Structures are given as structure tokens and as C-alpha cells.
């Protein structure tokens, strides 16, 4: 519109050009502010998503830890095989979450660099996650060892029973 008025040699064109320049300048300021706002929103979204992922994994590992701390090792030697199968399933499920855990522990470092000093609960949650991963690893290993002791004895008795029954037939 300003160019049309200029072509028609409108008498107040100088004032219109000044207003146009101010409007364009304010438009650039607005665009710059929108880009900054978008970046901050993306950062907050990434931060919130990372925090939620870490919190979900912490809850999962706490539940897994409770399952692994169970003192039920079976009353009979036959129960040990069932418990070993359950243990194998728990180990498989835990192994399947390892990539998620690794990703959750990598993201916060990038976010903390971008956010600067605002590392409020995310760093604490990551420390909790790291500690739980260490504890769950140790529990999985110790529980497997405890379950395999009776299993070894069971296989030994089965072998012994098979040999004795086989020698009695001859």
C-alpha cells in the first residue's frame, strides 16, 4: 500500500515511509523474539521429556529391585527350575531396557550444557538412576548365583538317580 501511495505522489508519503520502516523493524524484533521463544519451548520440552523418561525408569528399576530382593527361593528343588525361568525372564526384560537407560543417561548432559545452571531435579534423578542400575545389576547376579546352587544339586541328584537306576537293571 505504501508503494502505491508513493507512486501516486501522496503528500504524506514521508510519514508513511517512516511508519513502514518502524513496522518492519518491529516485525523483525517480533520474529527474533518468536525464534527465541520457540528455542526455549523446545528446550523445556526436551528437559521435561528427559526428566519423565528418567523418572519412569527409576520406578521400573525400583519395582524390579523389589522383585529381585524376594527371599523366595523355592521350598523344593523342583521349584528352583521355575524360579530360574522367572529369573531368566527378568534378566531378558532388564536387558531390553538397557538402550532406554543409556539414552536417558546421555540426554541430560546435553540438556545441562544448554540450560546452564538450571540442573534442578534432572541431575539428581540421573544419579538415582545410575545407583539403581548398579544395585539391580548386583542383585541380578547374586540372585542368579543363589538360584543356580540348588539347580546344580538337582542336576547332580538326577544324574545320580539315573546312574543308579541304570546300574540296577543290568
Long-range contacts (C-beta under 8 A, 24 or more apart in sequence): 43-111, 43-114, 43-115, 46-107, 46-111, 47-111, 47-115, 47-122, 50-104, 50-107, 50-108, 50-111, 50-122, 51-121, 51-122, 51-125, 53-100, 53-103, 53-104, 53-107, 54-104, 54-108, 54-122, 54-125, 54-126, 54-129, 55-125, 57-97, 57-100, 57-101, 57-104, 57-129, 58-125, 58-128, 58-129, 58-132, 60-97, 61-129, 61-132, 61-133, 61-135, 61-136, 62-132, 64-90, 64-93, 64-94, 64-136, 65-132, 65-135, 65-136, 65-139, 68-136, 68-139, 68-140, 68-143, 69-139, 73-146, 73-147, 73-150, 74-150, 77-150, 77-153, 77-154, 77-157, 78-154, 80-147, 80-150, 80-151, 80-154, 81-151, 81-154, 83-147, 84-147, 84-148, 84-151, 87-140, 87-143, 87-144, 87-147, 90-140, 91-140, 91-144, 94-136, 94-140, 101-129, 101-133, 104-129, 105-129, 105-130
